[in-house]
């Protein structure tokens, strides 16, 4: 049986371009899907059409692609987002950088560094600093070359020490939170100890990314901070660092007046795990009518189940004999077969 010509695989790219130019209608999912993993010829055809449609249309499409990529990890829209890095509108460039967050293409590092250093818009430059954090992380987990990671880190350190804009400096510090370079903890500590609320918030953000329990005391003291941004970032960091001692403070934050703080605390508790958390999250669902809040809380409950399951597995006591059995499931003799 012949394939349906209207299927996603068979959708002609000219149809996508025509739909893109019809700004009276939102771009339907089947057209958005077709923008994943674009071939060079399709990308070349898209470029003149892209610049011809309105800024509002370009923004709407990139935001839709960003949401689609978050919900469907099979799809990636790197080609479209990379094209939009040079868009004339700063807002489009910001969303394009955000859309590249999941990319593992180290070739993007020089482009992001160029944007960080030269873009006319400070918000775009700050987003580039945030985007480089992805490549610091990928270097730490061995997914890209060390030299590529070091290139990103060097640019971020330059921005942190030399840029005139505090927002760019803060985004650079947050991205460097992933780094295991020996000078990074002192930079984070200095930002925290400086006491400026925005810098304290960024320091906590970096602490959460560090996977370093040394930051437990600073995170713990910040959970009760009256500044909403600080308490929210402290809650996030407590979850990322899986600080079991933070549970009481996080339970208190479940009652916070600010929804962002409550939800940050709920997710953090789902990362830490333990008794009573599921009941508390269920109660929060019953108290709210906000659909987005309900969705996040339901996701937190699912994540909590996974966390608790992992905790149970880690408590299993394996003896050396057990480990030997796992290594030799068939009871094979480890002796040299040539020995009598």
KEKE-3310 file (N, C-alpha, C; in steps of 0.2 Angstrom, whole numbers, plus 5000, padded with zeros to 4 digits):
npx = (5004:5003:5012:5004:5002:5001:5007:5019:5032:5031:5027:5028:5041:5038:5025:5026:5033:5023:5013:5020:5020:5007:5001:4989:4985:4990:5005:5003:5005:5010:5017:5027:5033:5040:5050:5060:5077:5082:5086:5100:5096:5082:5084:5090:5080:5071:5077:5076:5062:5059:5065:5056:5044:5034:5041:5034:5028:5040:5045:5034:5034:5047:5046:5035:5042:5052:5044:5040:5051:5055:5045:5047:5060:5065:5065:5074:5078:5089:5095:5086:5086:5099:5100:5092:5100:5107:5097:5088:5081:5082:5074:5071:5083:5086:5077:5081:5094:5090:5083:5093:5097:5097:5106:5121:5131:5147:5152:5145:5150:5160:5151:5142:5151:5155:5143:5141:5152:5150:5137:5124:5114:5111:5103:5103:5117:5118:5110:5118:5129:5122:5119:5131:5134:5128:5138:5149:5144:5143:5156:5161:5154:5160:5156:5159:5174:5188:5195:5186:5177:5185:5187:5174:5173:5184:5179:5168:5174:5181:5170:5164:5174:5177:5166:5155:5141:5131:5121:5125:5137:5133:5125:5136:5143:5133:5133:5146:5145:5144:5156:5172:5183:5197:5196:5183:5174:5178:5174:5161:5158:5162:5153:5141:5144:5145:5133:5123:5107:5104:5116:5118:5107:5111:5123:5118:5111:5122:5128:5119:5121:5133:5135:5141:5142:5147:5141:5130:5128:5126:5115:5105:5104:5098:5086:5076:5076:5069:5068:5060:5066:5078:5075:5068:5078:5087:5079:5078:5092:5094:5087:5094:5106:5102:5099:5096:5094:5087:5074:5064:5064:5060:5047:5041:5041:5032:5021:5022:5017:5020:5019:5029:5039:5033:5032:5045:5050:5042:5046:5060:5059:5054:5065:5074:5067:5058:5048:5031:5031:5024:5010:5010:5011:5000:4990:4993:4989:4975:4972:4974:4968:4975:4980:4993:5000:4996:4999:5014:5015:5010:5020:5030:5026:5027:5041:5046:5042:5051:5063:5062:5062:5075:5082:5079:5085:5098:5100:5101:5111:5126:5136:5154:5154:5142:5144:5153:5146:5138:5147:5151:5140:5138:5145:5158:5175:5188:5201:5217:5215:5226:5232:5236)
npy = (4994:5011:5024:5037:5052:5063:5061:5064:5062:5063:5075:5089:5101:5113:5115:5118:5130:5138:5137:5143:5157:5161:5170:5172:5160:5149:5140:5123:5108:5097:5104:5110:5098:5095:5103:5098:5092:5097:5096:5102:5108:5111:5120:5130:5134:5139:5150:5163:5165:5165:5177:5185:5185:5191:5198:5194:5182:5174:5173:5166:5154:5149:5148:5138:5128:5126:5122:5110:5102:5101:5092:5081:5071:5066:5074:5087:5104:5111:5116:5126:5135:5138:5145:5156:5163:5174:5183:5198:5203:5205:5198:5187:5181:5178:5168:5158:5155:5149:5138:5130:5123:5110:5105:5096:5100:5104:5113:5124:5132:5142:5151:5155:5161:5172:5179:5182:5191:5201:5205:5217:5218:5218:5208:5197:5194:5190:5179:5171:5168:5160:5150:5144:5137:5124:5118:5117:5109:5097:5095:5091:5079:5071:5071:5080:5086:5090:5102:5109:5112:5119:5130:5136:5139:5148:5159:5162:5165:5176:5185:5185:5192:5203:5210:5223:5223:5218:5208:5199:5195:5188:5178:5171:5166:5157:5148:5143:5136:5122:5118:5110:5116:5122:5135:5139:5137:5147:5159:5157:5157:5170:5178:5174:5178:5191:5197:5204:5204:5199:5193:5184:5175:5170:5164:5153:5147:5142:5134:5124:5118:5112:5100:5098:5095:5103:5115:5114:5121:5135:5134:5129:5140:5149:5145:5150:5163:5180:5185:5182:5177:5172:5162:5153:5149:5143:5132:5125:5122:5114:5103:5099:5096:5086:5087:5080:5085:5096:5094:5098:5112:5114:5108:5118:5128:5124:5130:5143:5159:5163:5156:5151:5148:5138:5128:5126:5121:5109:5101:5100:5092:5081:5076:5073:5064:5053:5050:5055:5065:5063:5063:5076:5083:5078:5085:5098:5098:5096:5108:5118:5126:5129:5124:5122:5122:5110:5101:5101:5097:5084:5078:5079:5070:5058:5059:5058:5045:5038:5042:5037:5024:5022:5025:5015:5004:5007:5005:4992:4978:4972:4959:4955:4942:4942:4951:4945:4935:4942:4946:4934:4926:4912:4905:4903:4898:4908:4904:4902:4894:4887:4882:4868)
npz = (5000:4996:5003:5014:5007:5014:5026:5039:5036:5022:5019:5009:5008:5003:5006:5020:5020:5014:5023:5034:5030:5030:5040:5047:5053:5066:5066:5061:5071:5062:5053:5061:5066:5054:5053:5061:5062:5049:5032:5022:5010:5012:5023:5017:5008:5018:5024:5016:5017:5030:5035:5029:5035:5049:5064:5075:5071:5069:5082:5088:5081:5085:5099:5100:5094:5104:5115:5110:5108:5121:5126:5117:5115:5104:5093:5086:5084:5080:5068:5063:5075:5075:5063:5067:5076:5070:5068:5065:5075:5093:5102:5096:5094:5107:5110:5101:5106:5118:5113:5109:5120:5122:5113:5108:5101:5099:5090:5091:5101:5098:5091:5101:5110:5102:5101:5115:5117:5107:5104:5101:5110:5128:5134:5125:5125:5138:5138:5130:5138:5147:5139:5136:5147:5146:5138:5146:5156:5148:5145:5157:5159:5150:5137:5127:5119:5130:5127:5121:5131:5139:5132:5132:5146:5148:5141:5148:5161:5157:5155:5167:5175:5168:5161:5159:5163:5175:5175:5164:5170:5181:5174:5169:5180:5185:5175:5176:5187:5184:5182:5187:5189:5199:5204:5205:5216:5225:5218:5218:5232:5235:5229:5235:5249:5247:5249:5241:5234:5221:5217:5227:5224:5212:5215:5223:5213:5205:5215:5216:5204:5205:5211:5224:5240:5249:5250:5258:5271:5267:5258:5266:5276:5268:5264:5272:5269:5268:5255:5240:5228:5232:5242:5234:5224:5233:5237:5225:5224:5235:5232:5220:5226:5234:5248:5262:5275:5272:5272:5282:5281:5268:5268:5275:5266:5257:5260:5256:5251:5238:5222:5214:5223:5231:5222:5218:5230:5231:5220:5224:5235:5229:5223:5233:5242:5253:5268:5269:5260:5248:5252:5256:5244:5237:5244:5241:5228:5229:5234:5225:5209:5198:5183:5177:5189:5195:5185:5187:5200:5199:5191:5200:5209:5202:5200:5213:5216:5208:5214:5227:5225:5219:5231:5239:5232:5234:5247:5249:5254:5249:5249:5248:5242:5235:5226:5218:5213:5205:5195:5190:5185:5181:5189:5185:5186:5193:5192:5184:5168:5163:5174:5184)
capx = (5000:5007:5012:5000:5006:5000:5010:5024:5038:5030:5025:5033:5043:5035:5019:5028:5034:5017:5010:5023:5019:5000:5001:4982:4984:4996:5008:5000:5010:5013:5022:5032:5037:5044:5056:5065:5082:5081:5091:5103:5092:5076:5086:5092:5074:5068:5080:5073:5055:5060:5066:5050:5038:5034:5045:5029:5028:5046:5045:5029:5037:5053:5043:5032:5048:5055:5040:5039:5057:5055:5041:5048:5067:5068:5065:5078:5077:5096:5096:5082:5088:5106:5099:5089:5105:5108:5091:5089:5077:5085:5070:5071:5090:5086:5073:5085:5099:5086:5081:5099:5100:5098:5111:5127:5136:5152:5153:5141:5153:5162:5146:5139:5156:5155:5137:5143:5156:5149:5130:5122:5109:5114:5100:5106:5123:5117:5107:5123:5132:5118:5119:5138:5134:5127:5144:5153:5141:5144:5163:5161:5152:5164:5152:5163:5182:5190:5197:5180:5174:5190:5186:5168:5175:5188:5175:5164:5178:5182:5164:5163:5179:5178:5160:5152:5134:5130:5117:5130:5142:5129:5124:5142:5144:5129:5136:5152:5143:5145:5164:5176:5190:5198:5195:5176:5171:5179:5170:5154:5158:5163:5146:5136:5146:5144:5126:5119:5102:5104:5122:5117:5103:5115:5128:5114:5110:5128:5129:5115:5124:5140:5135:5146:5138:5150:5137:5124:5126:5123:5109:5101:5102:5095:5079:5071:5077:5063:5068:5057:5071:5084:5072:5067:5085:5089:5075:5081:5099:5093:5085:5099:5111:5099:5101:5091:5093:5083:5067:5059:5063:5056:5040:5038:5040:5026:5015:5023:5012:5022:5018:5036:5043:5030:5033:5052:5051:5039:5051:5066:5057:5053:5072:5077:5063:5057:5041:5026:5031:5018:5004:5010:5010:4993:4986:4994:4985:4968:4971:4975:4964:4979:4982:5000:5003:4994:5004:5020:5014:5009:5026:5034:5024:5031:5048:5047:5042:5057:5068:5061:5064:5082:5084:5078:5090:5104:5100:5103:5118:5129:5142:5159:5152:5136:5147:5157:5141:5136:5152:5152:5134:5138:5149:5165:5181:5193:5208:5220:5214:5232:5235:5233)
capy = (5000:5017:5028:5042:5058:5069:5059:5069:5060:5064:5082:5093:5107:5119:5116:5121:5137:5141:5138:5148:5163:5162:5172:5172:5154:5146:5134:5117:5103:5093:5108:5111:5092:5094:5108:5094:5089:5100:5095:5108:5111:5114:5125:5136:5137:5142:5157:5170:5165:5167:5184:5189:5185:5196:5196:5190:5175:5170:5172:5161:5147:5147:5146:5132:5122:5125:5118:5103:5099:5099:5086:5076:5072:5063:5079:5093:5110:5115:5120:5132:5139:5141:5150:5162:5166:5180:5186:5205:5205:5203:5193:5180:5178:5175:5162:5154:5152:5145:5132:5126:5121:5102:5103:5093:5102:5108:5118:5130:5136:5149:5156:5158:5166:5178:5183:5184:5196:5206:5207:5224:5218:5215:5202:5192:5192:5186:5172:5167:5166:5155:5144:5141:5132:5117:5114:5116:5102:5091:5093:5088:5072:5068:5071:5084:5087:5094:5108:5113:5114:5124:5136:5139:5141:5154:5165:5164:5168:5183:5189:5186:5196:5209:5213:5229:5222:5213:5202:5195:5192:5183:5172:5168:5163:5152:5143:5140:5131:5116:5117:5107:5120:5123:5142:5141:5137:5153:5163:5156:5159:5177:5180:5173:5182:5199:5199:5207:5199:5196:5189:5178:5171:5167:5159:5148:5143:5139:5129:5118:5114:5110:5093:5098:5095:5108:5121:5113:5126:5141:5133:5128:5146:5153:5143:5154:5170:5183:5187:5176:5174:5168:5156:5149:5146:5139:5126:5122:5120:5109:5097:5096:5093:5080:5088:5077:5089:5102:5092:5102:5119:5113:5107:5125:5132:5122:5134:5150:5163:5163:5149:5148:5145:5132:5123:5124:5116:5103:5098:5098:5086:5075:5074:5071:5058:5052:5049:5061:5070:5061:5066:5084:5085:5077:5090:5104:5097:5097:5115:5122:5125:5131:5118:5121:5120:5103:5097:5101:5093:5077:5076:5079:5064:5053:5059:5056:5038:5036:5044:5033:5017:5022:5025:5008:5000:5009:5002:4984:4977:4967:4956:4953:4936:4944:4955:4940:4931:4946:4946:4927:4923:4905:4901:4902:4898:4913:4902:4902:4888:4883:4879:4861)
capz = (5000:4995:5009:5013:5005:5019:5032:5041:5032:5015:5018:5005:5012:5000:5010:5026:5019:5012:5030:5038:5027:5031:5047:5050:5056:5070:5062:5064:5073:5057:5050:5066:5066:5048:5054:5064:5058:5042:5027:5020:5005:5015:5027:5012:5006:5023:5026:5014:5019:5038:5036:5026:5039:5054:5070:5080:5068:5070:5089:5090:5079:5089:5105:5099:5093:5110:5119:5107:5109:5128:5127:5113:5115:5098:5089:5088:5079:5080:5062:5063:5080:5073:5058:5070:5080:5067:5067:5067:5082:5099:5106:5092:5095:5114:5110:5097:5110:5123:5110:5108:5126:5122:5108:5110:5095:5102:5085:5093:5106:5095:5089:5107:5112:5098:5103:5121:5117:5103:5102:5104:5116:5134:5136:5121:5128:5145:5136:5127:5144:5150:5134:5136:5153:5143:5136:5152:5159:5143:5146:5164:5159:5145:5130:5122:5121:5136:5124:5119:5137:5142:5128:5135:5152:5147:5139:5154:5166:5155:5156:5174:5178:5164:5158:5163:5164:5181:5173:5160:5175:5185:5170:5168:5186:5185:5170:5178:5193:5182:5181:5192:5190:5207:5207:5204:5223:5228:5215:5221:5239:5236:5226:5241:5255:5246:5252:5236:5234:5215:5217:5231:5220:5206:5219:5225:5207:5204:5220:5214:5198:5207:5214:5229:5246:5253:5250:5262:5276:5264:5255:5272:5279:5263:5263:5276:5267:5266:5248:5237:5223:5236:5245:5228:5222:5239:5237:5219:5225:5240:5228:5216:5230:5238:5255:5266:5281:5270:5271:5286:5278:5261:5270:5277:5260:5253:5262:5255:5247:5231:5219:5212:5229:5233:5217:5219:5236:5230:5216:5228:5240:5225:5221:5240:5244:5260:5270:5270:5254:5243:5255:5256:5237:5235:5248:5237:5222:5231:5236:5219:5203:5193:5179:5177:5195:5195:5181:5189:5206:5197:5189:5206:5213:5198:5201:5220:5216:5206:5219:5233:5222:5219:5238:5242:5229:5237:5254:5248:5257:5245:5252:5242:5238:5231:5220:5215:5210:5199:5190:5188:5186:5179:5194:5182:5191:5191:5192:5177:5165:5162:5180:5186)
cpx = (5004:5006:5007:5004:5006:5004:5016:5030:5037:5028:5030:5035:5040:5028:5020:5029:5028:5013:5013:5021:5011:5000:4994:4981:4990:4998:5006:5006:5013:5018:5028:5036:5042:5050:5061:5070:5082:5088:5094:5099:5086:5078:5087:5085:5070:5071:5077:5065:5055:5060:5060:5044:5039:5039:5040:5028:5034:5046:5040:5031:5042:5050:5039:5037:5051:5051:5040:5045:5058:5050:5042:5056:5070:5069:5070:5078:5083:5096:5092:5084:5095:5105:5097:5094:5107:5102:5091:5085:5080:5081:5070:5078:5090:5083:5077:5090:5096:5085:5087:5101:5101:5104:5118:5133:5141:5154:5150:5145:5156:5157:5143:5144:5156:5149:5138:5147:5154:5142:5128:5118:5111:5110:5102:5112:5123:5114:5113:5127:5129:5119:5126:5138:5132:5133:5149:5151:5143:5152:5164:5159:5155:5161:5155:5170:5183:5192:5191:5177:5178:5189:5179:5170:5179:5184:5170:5168:5179:5176:5163:5168:5179:5172:5157:5145:5134:5126:5121:5135:5139:5127:5130:5144:5140:5131:5142:5151:5144:5152:5167:5182:5191:5196:5187:5173:5172:5175:5163:5153:5158:5156:5141:5138:5145:5138:5122:5114:5103:5110:5121:5112:5107:5120:5124:5113:5116:5130:5125:5117:5130:5141:5140:5142:5142:5146:5131:5123:5123:5116:5104:5099:5098:5087:5074:5072:5070:5062:5066:5062:5076:5081:5070:5073:5088:5085:5077:5088:5098:5091:5090:5105:5109:5100:5095:5089:5089:5076:5062:5058:5059:5049:5037:5037:5035:5020:5016:5018:5014:5022:5025:5040:5040:5032:5041:5053:5048:5044:5057:5064:5056:5060:5076:5074:5062:5050:5037:5026:5025:5012:5004:5009:5003:4989:4987:4989:4977:4967:4971:4970:4968:4982:4989:5003:5001:4998:5011:5020:5014:5016:5031:5033:5027:5038:5050:5047:5048:5063:5068:5064:5072:5085:5084:5083:5097:5105:5102:5110:5121:5135:5147:5157:5146:5139:5150:5152:5139:5141:5153:5145:5133:5142:5156:5170:5186:5200:5210:5219:5220:5235:5232:5229)
cpy = (5006:5021:5034:5049:5064:5067:5064:5068:5063:5071:5086:5099:5113:5121:5119:5128:5141:5143:5143:5156:5165:5164:5173:5165:5151:5140:5127:5112:5099:5097:5109:5104:5092:5099:5104:5091:5091:5098:5101:5112:5114:5120:5131:5139:5141:5149:5163:5170:5167:5174:5189:5189:5189:5193:5192:5183:5171:5169:5166:5154:5145:5144:5140:5126:5121:5121:5111:5099:5097:5092:5080:5076:5069:5068:5084:5098:5114:5119:5127:5137:5142:5146:5157:5166:5173:5184:5194:5207:5202:5197:5187:5177:5175:5168:5156:5151:5147:5138:5128:5123:5113:5100:5100:5095:5106:5114:5125:5135:5142:5154:5159:5163:5172:5182:5186:5191:5202:5209:5213:5224:5214:5208:5196:5189:5188:5179:5168:5164:5160:5149:5140:5136:5125:5114:5113:5109:5096:5090:5089:5080:5068:5067:5075:5084:5092:5101:5112:5116:5120:5131:5140:5142:5148:5160:5167:5167:5175:5188:5190:5192:5203:5213:5218:5228:5216:5207:5197:5191:5187:5177:5168:5164:5157:5146:5139:5136:5124:5113:5114:5111:5122:5130:5144:5141:5144:5159:5163:5159:5167:5181:5180:5177:5189:5201:5203:5202:5195:5191:5183:5173:5167:5162:5153:5143:5139:5133:5123:5114:5111:5103:5092:5100:5101:5114:5120:5119:5133:5140:5132:5135:5150:5151:5147:5162:5174:5185:5181:5173:5170:5162:5151:5145:5142:5132:5122:5118:5114:5102:5094:5093:5087:5081:5085:5081:5095:5101:5097:5109:5119:5112:5114:5129:5130:5126:5142:5153:5163:5156:5146:5145:5139:5126:5121:5119:5109:5098:5095:5092:5080:5072:5071:5065:5058:5051:5056:5066:5069:5064:5073:5086:5084:5082:5096:5104:5098:5104:5120:5121:5127:5124:5117:5119:5112:5099:5096:5096:5086:5074:5075:5072:5058:5053:5056:5048:5035:5036:5039:5026:5017:5022:5018:5003:5001:5007:4995:4983:4971:4965:4955:4947:4937:4947:4950:4936:4935:4946:4939:4923:4915:4901:4899:4902:4903:4910:4901:4895:4884:4880:4872:4862)
cpz = (5000:5001:5008:5012:5010:5025:5033:5037:5025:5014:5015:5009:5009:5004:5017:5025:5017:5019:5034:5036:5028:5039:5051:5054:5060:5066:5065:5066:5067:5053:5054:5066:5060:5048:5058:5060:5051:5038:5025:5015:5008:5020:5022:5009:5011:5025:5023:5016:5026:5039:5033:5030:5045:5060:5075:5077:5070:5077:5091:5087:5083:5096:5105:5098:5100:5115:5116:5108:5117:5130:5122:5111:5108:5093:5091:5082:5079:5074:5061:5069:5078:5068:5062:5075:5077:5065:5069:5073:5088:5102:5102:5093:5102:5114:5106:5102:5115:5119:5108:5114:5126:5117:5111:5105:5098:5097:5087:5098:5103:5094:5096:5110:5109:5100:5110:5121:5112:5102:5105:5109:5122:5136:5132:5123:5134:5143:5133:5133:5147:5146:5135:5142:5151:5141:5141:5155:5154:5144:5152:5164:5153:5138:5125:5124:5126:5133:5123:5126:5140:5138:5130:5142:5152:5145:5145:5159:5164:5156:5163:5177:5174:5161:5163:5166:5170:5179:5169:5165:5179:5181:5169:5174:5187:5180:5172:5184:5191:5182:5188:5193:5197:5209:5207:5211:5226:5225:5217:5228:5239:5234:5232:5247:5253:5248:5247:5234:5227:5214:5221:5228:5215:5209:5221:5219:5205:5209:5218:5208:5200:5209:5220:5236:5251:5254:5254:5267:5272:5261:5261:5275:5274:5262:5266:5274:5265:5258:5244:5232:5227:5239:5239:5225:5227:5239:5231:5221:5230:5237:5224:5220:5234:5245:5259:5272:5279:5270:5276:5283:5272:5263:5272:5271:5255:5255:5260:5250:5240:5228:5217:5217:5231:5228:5217:5225:5235:5225:5220:5232:5236:5223:5228:5242:5251:5262:5271:5264:5249:5246:5255:5249:5235:5238:5244:5231:5223:5232:5230:5213:5197:5189:5178:5183:5196:5191:5184:5196:5204:5195:5195:5209:5209:5200:5208:5220:5214:5211:5225:5231:5222:5226:5241:5239:5232:5244:5254:5250:5253:5248:5246:5238:5233:5225:5215:5210:5204:5194:5187:5188:5185:5184:5191:5187:5188:5190:5184:5174:5164:5168:5181:5192)
residu = (UNK:UNK:UNK:UNK:UNK:UNK:UNK:UNK:UNK:UNK:UNK:UNK:UNK:UNK:UNK:UNK:UNK:UNK:UNK:UNK:UNK:UNK:UNK:UNK:UNK:UNK:UNK:UNK:UNK:UNK:UNK:UNK:UNK:UNK:UNK:UNK:UNK:UNK:UNK:UNK:UNK:UNK:UNK:UNK:UNK:UNK:UNK:UNK:UNK:UNK:UNK:UNK:UNK:UNK:UNK:UNK:UNK:UNK:UNK:UNK:UNK:UNK:UNK:UNK:UNK:UNK:UNK:UNK:UNK:UNK:UNK:UNK:UNK:UNK:UNK:UNK:UNK:UNK:UNK:UNK:UNK:UNK:UNK:UNK:UNK:UNK:UNK:UNK:UNK:UNK:UNK:UNK:UNK:UNK:UNK:UNK:UNK:UNK:UNK:UNK:UNK:UNK:UNK:UNK:UNK:UNK:UNK:UNK:UNK:UNK:UNK:UNK:UNK:UNK:UNK:UNK:UNK:UNK:UNK:UNK:UNK:UNK:UNK:UNK:UNK:UNK:UNK:UNK:UNK:UNK:UNK:UNK:UNK:UNK:UNK:UNK:UNK:UNK:UNK:UNK:UNK:UNK:UNK:UNK:UNK:UNK:UNK:UNK:UNK:UNK:UNK:UNK:UNK:UNK:UNK:UNK:UNK:UNK:UNK:UNK:UNK:UNK:UNK:UNK:UNK:UNK:UNK:UNK:UNK:UNK:UNK:UNK:UNK:UNK:UNK:UNK:UNK:UNK:UNK:UNK:UNK:UNK:UNK:UNK:UNK:UNK:UNK:UNK:UNK:UNK:UNK:UNK:UNK:UNK:UNK:UNK:UNK:UNK:UNK:UNK:UNK:UNK:UNK:UNK:UNK:UNK:UNK:UNK:UNK:UNK:UNK:UNK:UNK:UNK:UNK:UNK:UNK:UNK:UNK:UNK:UNK:UNK:UNK:UNK:UNK:UNK:UNK:UNK:UNK:UNK:UNK:UNK:UNK:UNK:UNK:UNK:UNK:UNK:UNK:UNK:UNK:UNK:UNK:UNK:UNK:UNK:UNK:UNK:UNK:UNK:UNK:UNK:UNK:UNK:UNK:UNK:UNK:UNK:UNK:UNK:UNK:UNK:UNK:UNK:UNK:UNK:UNK:UNK:UNK:UNK:UNK:UNK:UNK:UNK:UNK:UNK:UNK:UNK:UNK:UNK:UNK:UNK:UNK:UNK:UNK:UNK:UNK:UNK:UNK:UNK:UNK:UNK:UNK:UNK:UNK:UNK:UNK:UNK:UNK:UNK:UNK:UNK:UNK:UNK:UNK:UNK:UNK:UNK:UNK:UNK:UNK:UNK:UNK:UNK:UNK:UNK:UNK:UNK:UNK:UNK:UNK:UNK:UNK:UNK:UNK:UNK:UNK:UNK:UNK:UNK:UNK:UNK:UNK:UNK:UNK:UNK:UNK:UNK:UNK:UNK)
# end
